[in-house]
């Protein structure tokens, strides 16, 4: 029985020894870098900055030419026929084509739209706001 206890203590000692080395020391720069990469506030500020870039691209897209195209192909397996009376004799005349296709394209360009130009100017201010907000968030995390 003493042997069993001794073996159990040895196994527990080996396992706990490996657990003691699980902690590692960090320098101040590593701790700050880790906090800036993993803190929810910093991630949210970076996502807000990225989202603002997408919103700016969306506003900018309104100033670009808009191209719309459409196409349609139709196959009539059974062509309808219409009976027509020619001097007492009824004839069936097919009305339509077996294949029918259409295509169209349109291009629109805004020449002048004051709200679009105002939005583009505001987009620059929005970008600067989110950049400053991200920097302030990083600085407040470093202070904490």
N, C-alpha and C positions, 0 to 999 in steps of 0.2 A: 504494500500500500504506500509506503514511503517512496518507493521508486516511481509510482504513478504520480504522486504529488510533485516529485522532483521534475519529472518529464513535463508536466503541465506548467510548472513555473518556468522552465527553460523555454518552452514554446511561447508562452506569454511574454517573456523577456525579449525574445527575438522579434516578435511582432511589435511590441511597444517601442523597441529601439528604432525600427524603421519609421515609425510614426513621428518620432521626435525630430527627424530631419525634414518634415513636411513644410516647416516654416522657413522662409528665407528673408534675408534683410534687403530692404530697398533703400536706395539713395533718395534724396529729396526730389531730384529731377525725375527719377523713375516713378515716384509716388504721384507727382503732379501730372506726369504724362498719362499714367494709368487712370487717374481721376478724370482728366479731360476726355479720355477715350470712352469711359464706361459710365460716367454719371448721367442720369436721365436728363437733367437740365441741359447739359452740354450737347447730348444727342438731339434733344428737341430744338435747340438753337441752330444746329447744323441742318436739321431737316427743314426748319423754317427758311433758312437761307436757300437751300436747294429748291424748295417749293416756290420761293419768290422768283427764281430764275425761270421756272416753268411758266409762271404767270406772265413774266415779261415776254417770253417767247410766244405765248398765246396772243398777247396784245400786238406784238410785232407781226404775227401772221395775218392780222387783219389788213395790213398795208400791202401785203403781197398779192399778186394776181390769183384769182380763184378760177380754177379750171374744172368744169363739170362735163362728163361724157356719159352717154347712155347708148345701149344697143339692144336690139330685140330681134330674135329669129323665131319664126313660127312655122311649124309643119302641119298641114291639114291632111290627115290620113284619108278622110272621107270628104270629098269636095261636094258641097251642096249643089243640087240641080233644081231648076225651076221649069215647070211645064208651061209651054207657050203654044197657043193654038194658031196654026197657020192654015187658014182656009179649010177648016174642018179636020185638019190633021194635027194631032198633038205631038209636039216634040219636046224632049227634055234637053235643056241647055245647062251646062255646068257653069256655075257662077263662082269664080274665085280661082286662085292659084294654089298649087300644092305647097309651094314655099313662099314665105313672105318675110322680108327683113327690113328693119329700119335702123338708122344710126344718127346720132346727133352729138354735137359738141358745142359748148359755150365757154367763153372766157370773159371774166369780169375784173376790172381794175378800178379801185377807188382813186379818183384824181384828187379830190379834196374832201376831207372829213375832219372837221375841227376836233371832234371828240376823240378821234383816233390819235391825232397829233398830241392832244393834251394827255391822253393815256400813255403815250410813249415818253413824254417828259416826266410824268409822274412815276413811270417805271424805274427811271434812274434813281429817283429819290427813294423809292421802295427798296431797291437793291442796297443803297447806302445805309438805310435804316436797319435792315436785317444784318448787314455786315457789322455795323456798330453794336447791335444787340448781341451778336455772337461773341464779339470781343469782350463786351461787358460781362457776359455770362462766364467766359473763360477766366476773366480777372477775378470775379467774385468766387469762383471755385478755387482758384489758387490761394486767395485770401483765407478761405475756410480751411 
